[in-house]
Amino acid sequence: MPFEENAFDCAYIRKGPTSAYLDLQRVVQKGGEILGLHPGESTGKELPVIFPKLFSRDIGTPVLDQLKQRLESSGFTDAKIELVETKEYLQSALDVLKYRCFGQQASIMEVLQKEHLEAISRVFEKHSTSKGLPITFSRYIVGAVV
């Protein structure tokens, strides 16, 4: 990080388990606090059941494992990880495809939309409620003291 030592009394991280934890010991003052918000493994856990050909089941807890390792390596005096889960709703079959194709090239989305949107729409309608298709949304909240 391009910051001087003890430049901050707190820090906030909201990406995946990041290597920033390793450098925060240097840039956050002794006794300063760190708050992290990271994606949880159970986000969308229903989707491989509903759309088995579109989504695969994740095995294990790689995000949690990496967070624990980074926090342990950082040597914070106090570090806690809390899992928070909520229900959120995808509003359309196209949202299912957007979720599936997040971070990928636009051409992948175009192919899937052209070839499979009709079938995905049928499954979406079968499983959705008046609010949309309910899925789990999970986040790890990290609190640590330098």
Secondary structure, 3 states (H helix, E strand, C coil): CCCCCCCEEEEEECCCCCCHHHHHHHHEEEEEEEEEEEECCCCCCCHHHHCCCCCCCCCCCHHHHHHHHHHHHHCCCEEEEEEEEEEEEECCHHHHHHHHHCCCCHHHHHHHHHHHHHHHHHHHHHHCECCEEEEEEEEEEEEEEC
